[in-house]
Amino acid sequence: MAGQAWVMDLGTPLRLGGTHYLTAVSVGRDPDDETVWDCPVCGGHGYADEWHLVASVRDTATSRTATYRYCDDACLRGWLRTAV
């Protein structure tokens, strides 16, 4: 995450299902990244220069990590409720 960010790496990754694990949650801004993005939960919009939440998800089958940006904590919590 570029710019200002606070990252919390999970000591024990949270299994989301299959080979996917939540490994970290970040809070910050991405002033050097995309300007506008869609929230994967509500379809609302987020803006890189505003504070937002980012979940890092690792796929142990492919060793790839994906990041998902959420517009607020309610959307992240909703996503976690459906994922676990």
N, C-alpha and C positions, 0 to 999 in steps of 0.2 A: 504494500500500500504506500503510495507516494505521499509526500506532504506530512501532515501531522497525523499520528495514529497512536492508539493504545492497543496492544495486542495481549490477549490472554491465551496462552497455549494450554490445552487441557492435559494434565498429567496422565490421565487415562482417557483415551479417545472414546467418544460416545458412539456406539454402533447404531447406524441409522437403518440398516437392513442390507442384506446381501453382503457385498464387500466394501460398502461405503461407511466411513467413519468421520464424524465431526472432530477435527483436531485442534481448531482454534477459532476464537471470535475476536474480531477487531472492531474498534470504534474510532472513527476518524474522518478525515476529509481527503479527497483525491483531486487537488487543484490541477494536477498535470495529466489527469485521465479524462475519460469521456465527460462531456458536459451534462448530458441527461441520460438516465437509464430507467428501465422498467423494474418495479419490484416483482419478484417471482411469486409472491403470495397474493397480493391484492391487485396487481396490475397498475398501481399508482406510479407516479414518477418520483425519482430521486435526483438530486443534483450534486455533482461532484464537489462543489465548494461548500456544501452543507454537511453537518455531522450525520453519519449514518452507520449502520451495523453491517459487518461483513462476516460470513461464515466460511471457513476453509474446510473443504470436504475431500478426504483422501480415499481413492479407490485402490484397495490393496491388490486387486487383480491386475491392474495396469500400472500401478505406482504413480498415477497422476493425481494432482491436486487441483480442484476447481474452487473458485470463489463465487459466492452468491451474495449480492448486495440487497439489503432490506431497507425499506423507507423508515421503519421505526421498530421499537422493541416488541410491539404487539404483533407485528407481522412475523418477526423472527420466532417469537414464542408459538404462534399459530403453526408455522412451518415445522418446528420441532415437535409439537403435539401430533401432527399427522405423520411425521417421519419415524418416530420411535414407538 
